[in-house]
Amino acid sequence: VDAALKQMDSAELEIKGTRDRNRDSFPKDYPYATNISWTDSTGLQKIRWSNLVYPASKTYVNDRDYFLAIKNGNLWHRDRGKPYYLTQVSSWVSNKKLAIISRPVLDSSVAKDSLKMMMITLGGRFNSMFKSVLPVGFGFCIIREDGTVIFHQDEERNFNENLIEETNENTTLSSLLRMRTTGYFGSMYSGT
């Protein structure tokens, strides 16, 4: 996530003008990104950089959870750094599962067709979230505040599992999630 957020910062600094980019002009220092887009307050992607062979069309994303999270301020916060939102989508363009990181645009002067850009989004298949290689006996999952699993070492569990339910409504886990803080808890999960 840190590397992707840094890539977004670089892209925002590099957005000379408001032209789209295709595979030939896509920044080479973004190895896991397939696209970077800037979206206006209506939810329309106005500027799109794509690493795909075919040109990706701009589309409305106003019903996607990552747009609504930015619009409503329901963002993830780290000890240091800018607030962001992380999710997984099935791409309407490539029909592949992608990790999506979105955050508010830092430079409020970025505009296209007189509409200011509200959100910058980076999408890609990050190795740490898809087909990750882990030592035997280890696993991972990234969950939302309500316990919904958005990334799991077993991709079949993404959006099909709720960690709170799977841990028998563990109150410590629920409290940590509600408080958006770190901590430890003990519980049974997947029979172990």
Backbone hydrogen bonds in HBPLUS format (Angstrom, degrees):
<---DONOR---> <-ACCEPTOR-->    atom                        ^
c    i                          cat <-CA-CA->   ^        H-A-AA   ^      H-
h    n   atom  resd res      DA  || num        DHA   H-A  angle D-A-AA Bond
n    s   type  num  typ     dist DA aas  dist angle  dist       angle   num
A0005-LEU N   A0001-VAL O   2.90 MM   4  6.15 159.4  1.94 156.5 162.1     1
A0006-LYS N   A0002-ASP O   2.96 MM   4  6.23 151.9  2.04 148.0 155.7     2
A0007-GLN N   A0003-ALA O   2.95 MM   4  6.21 149.9  2.04 143.9 152.6     3
A0008-MET N   A0004-ALA O   2.94 MM   4  6.25 149.0  2.04 145.7 154.0     4
A0009-ASP N   A0005-LEU O   2.99 MM   4  6.31 153.7  2.07 144.3 151.0     5
A0010-SER N   A0006-LYS O   2.97 MM   4  6.27 161.4  2.00 150.9 155.2     6
A0011-ALA N   A0007-GLN O   2.89 MM   4  6.12 159.9  1.93 148.2 154.0     7
A0012-GLU N   A0008-MET O   2.90 MM   4  6.11 154.7  1.97 148.2 155.0     8
A0013-LEU N   A0009-ASP O   3.07 MM   4  6.37 146.7  2.18 144.9 153.8     9
A0014-GLU N   A0010-SER O   2.94 MM   4  6.09 137.2  2.13 142.5 155.1    10
A0016-LYS N   A0014-GLU O   2.55 MM   2  5.55 146.5  1.65 106.2  98.6    11
A0021-ARG N   A0048-ARG O   3.23 MM  27  6.62 158.0  2.28 131.3 136.1    12
A0050-SER N   A0021-ARG O   3.03 MM  29  6.13 157.4  2.09 132.3 138.2    13
A0025-SER N   A0022-ASN O   3.08 MM   3  5.55 132.6  2.31 110.0 122.0    14
A0026-PHE N   A0022-ASN O   2.86 MM   4  5.75 110.1  2.35 151.0 170.2    15
A0033-ALA N   A0030-TYR O   3.38 MM   3  5.55 153.2  2.46 107.1 114.7    16
A0034-THR N   A0123-GLY O   2.73 MM  89  5.82 172.4  1.73 151.5 153.7    17
A0051-ASN N   A0034-THR O   2.78 MM  17  4.89 163.2  1.81 147.2 144.4    18
A0035-ASN N   A0123-GLY O   3.30 MM  88  5.38 154.8  2.36 145.3 143.3    19
A0123-GLY N   A0035-ASN O   2.96 MM  88  5.38 165.0  1.98 151.4 154.8    20
A0036-ILE N   A0049-TRP O   2.90 MM  13  5.11 154.2  1.97 142.7 149.1    21
A0049-TRP N   A0036-ILE O   2.74 MM  13  5.11 174.5  1.75 166.4 168.2    22
A0037-SER N   A0121-THR O   2.90 MM  84  5.27 154.3  1.97 144.7 153.1    23
A0121-THR N   A0037-SER O   2.85 MM  84  5.27 154.4  1.92 153.4 160.5    24
A0038-TRP N   A0047-ILE O   2.86 MM   9  5.13 157.0  1.92 146.1 151.7    25
A0046-LYS N   A0038-TRP O   2.85 MM   8  5.92 150.6  1.94 155.1 164.3    26
A0047-ILE N   A0038-TRP O   3.36 MM   9  5.13 166.9  2.38 138.6 141.2    27
A0039-THR N   A0119-MET O   2.85 MM  80  5.20 161.6  1.88 150.9 156.6    28
A0118-MET N   A0039-THR O   2.71 MM  79  5.86 154.0  1.77 149.3 156.9    29
A0119-MET N   A0039-THR O   3.18 MM  80  5.20 160.5  2.22 144.6 147.9    30
A0040-ASP N   A0044-LEU O   3.04 MM   4  5.66 161.2  2.07 148.7 148.1    31
A0043-GLY N   A0040-ASP O   3.00 MM   3  5.53 159.5  2.05 116.4 123.1    32
A0061-VAL N   A0043-GLY O   2.66 MM  18  5.13 165.3  1.68 152.1 154.5    33
A0045-GLN N   A0059-THR O   3.09 MM  14  5.64 165.1  2.11 139.7 144.0    34
A0064-ARG N   A0061-VAL O   2.95 MM   3  5.30 164.3  1.98 116.9 122.0    35
A0067-PHE N   A0064-ARG O   3.17 MM   3  5.54 131.1  2.42 106.5 118.2    36
A0068-LEU N   A0064-ARG O   3.16 MM   4  6.47 168.9  2.17 157.4 160.3    37
A0069-ALA N   A0065-ASP O   2.88 MM   4  5.96 148.2  1.98 144.1 152.6    38
A0070-ILE N   A0066-TYR O   3.38 MM   4  6.45 155.9  2.44 131.9 136.9    39
A0071-LYS N   A0067-PHE O   2.91 MM   4  6.16 171.4  1.92 157.8 160.5    40
A0072-ASN N   A0068-LEU O   2.87 MM   4  5.90 153.8  1.94 144.7 151.1    41
A0073-GLY N   A0069-ALA O   2.90 MM   4  5.72 110.0  2.40 134.1 148.7    42
A0074-ASN N   A0069-ALA O   2.87 MM   5  4.75 138.1  2.05 139.6 145.6    43
A0073-GLY N   A0070-ILE O   3.25 MM   3  5.11 153.9  2.32  98.3 106.1    44
A0076-TRP N   A0084-TYR O   2.57 MM   8  5.26 169.7  1.58 172.7 170.4    45
A0084-TYR N   A0076-TRP O   3.02 MM   8  5.26 155.2  2.09 143.2 150.7    46
A0085-TYR N   A0102-SER O   2.80 MM  17  5.25 143.5  1.93 154.0 160.5    47
A0102-SER N   A0085-TYR O   2.93 MM  17  5.25 160.0  1.97 148.5 155.2    48
A0087-THR N   A0100-ILE O   2.98 MM  13  5.31 152.2  2.06 148.8 156.5    49
A0100-ILE N   A0087-THR O   2.82 MM  13  5.31 167.9  1.84 151.0 150.7    50
A0089-VAL N   A0098-LEU O   2.96 MM   9  5.47 156.6  2.01 152.4 160.2    51
A0098-LEU N   A0089-VAL O   2.85 MM   9  5.47 157.8  1.90 156.1 163.4    52
A0091-SER N   A0096-LYS O   2.79 MM   5  5.36 170.4  1.80 151.9 148.5    53
A0095-ASN N   A0091-SER O   2.88 MM   4  4.72 133.1  2.10 119.1 130.5    54
A0099-ALA N   A0124-GLY O   2.78 MM  25  5.46 167.4  1.80 159.6 158.0    55
A0124-GLY N   A0099-ALA O   3.04 MM  25  5.46 150.3  2.13 147.5 156.4    56
A0101-ILE N   A0122-LEU O   2.96 MM  21  5.38 166.2  1.98 156.9 161.3    57
A0122-LEU N   A0101-ILE O   2.89 MM  21  5.38 161.3  1.93 155.7 161.9    58
A0103-ARG N   A0120-ILE O   3.09 MM  17  5.75 150.0  2.18 156.2 165.3    59
A0120-ILE N   A0103-ARG O   3.01 MM  17  5.75 165.0  2.04 169.8 174.4    60
A0105-VAL N   A0118-MET O   3.10 MM  13  5.52 153.6  2.17 115.3 118.3    61
A0110-VAL N   A0107-ASP O   3.13 MM   3  5.94 174.2  2.13 125.9 127.7    62
A0117-MET N   A0110-VAL O   2.99 MM   7  5.94 167.6  2.00 157.5 155.1    63
A0112-LYS N   A0115-LEU O   3.04 MM   3  5.49 156.9  2.10 144.6 147.1    64
A0115-LEU N   A0112-LYS O   3.02 MM   3  5.49 166.2  2.04 119.5 121.9    65
A0129-MET N   A0126-PHE O   2.93 MM   3  5.54 158.7  1.97 119.2 126.1    66
A0130-PHE N   A0126-PHE O   3.03 MM   4  6.17 144.1  2.16 157.9 168.6    67
A0138-PHE N   A0135-PRO O   3.10 MM   3  5.70 154.2  2.17 143.5 142.4    68
A0153-GLN N   A0140-PHE O   3.14 MM  13  5.68 144.6  2.27 160.1 152.8    69
A0142-ILE N   A0151-PHE O   2.74 MM   9  5.04 153.2  1.81 141.7 148.3    70
A0150-ILE N   A0142-ILE O   2.86 MM   8  5.83 159.4  1.91 157.5 164.5    71
A0151-PHE N   A0142-ILE O   3.27 MM   9  5.04 159.0  2.32 140.1 140.6    72
A0144-ARG N   A0148-THR O   2.87 MM   4  5.28 152.7  1.94 144.4 153.1    73
A0147-GLY N   A0144-ARG O   2.88 MM   3  5.23 163.3  1.91 116.9 121.4    74
A0163-LEU N   A0147-GLY O   2.79 MM  16  5.00 148.5  1.89 147.6 138.1    75
A0149-VAL N   A0161-GLU O   2.95 MM  12  5.62 168.0  1.97 159.7 155.9    76
A0159-PHE N   A0149-VAL O   2.64 MM  10  5.40 168.5  1.66 161.1 165.4    77
A0157-ARG N   A0154-ASP O   2.84 MM   3  5.82 168.2  1.86 135.0 138.7    78
A0158-ASN N   A0155-GLU O   3.10 MM   3  5.34 153.6  2.18 106.3 114.2    79
A0160-ASN N   A0157-ARG O   2.94 MM   3  4.90 164.2  1.97 118.0 120.6    80
A0166-GLU N   A0162-ASN O   2.91 MM   4  6.16 160.1  1.95 153.5 160.2    81
A0167-THR N   A0163-LEU O   2.95 MM   4  6.03 131.8  2.19 139.7 149.9    82
A0169-GLU N   A0164-ILE O   2.77 MM   5  4.95 144.4  1.90 152.2 155.3    83
A0168-ASN N   A0165-GLU O   3.09 MM   3  5.17 146.9  2.20 115.2 113.6    84
A0174-SER N   A0170-ASN O   3.03 MM   4  6.28 165.3  2.05 151.1 155.7    85
A0175-SER N   A0171-THR O   2.91 MM   4  6.04 155.9  1.97 143.7 150.0    86
A0176-LEU N   A0172-THR O   2.93 MM   4  6.18 163.0  1.96 153.3 157.7    87
A0177-LEU N   A0173-LEU O   2.97 MM   4  6.20 162.9  2.00 155.9 160.2    88
A0178-ARG N   A0174-SER O   2.93 MM   4  6.09 162.2  1.97 147.9 153.3    89
A0179-MET N   A0175-SER O   2.88 MM   4  5.98 156.0  1.94 151.4 157.7    90
A0180-ARG N   A0176-LEU O   2.91 MM   4  5.82 114.1  2.35 132.8 148.8    91
A0181-THR N   A0176-LEU O   3.14 MM   5  5.41 163.2  2.17 147.9 153.1    92
A0180-ARG N   A0177-LEU O   3.14 MM   3  4.90 143.3  2.28  93.4 104.4    93
A0192-THR N   A0189-TYR O   3.02 MM   3  5.47 162.4  2.05 115.1 120.7    94
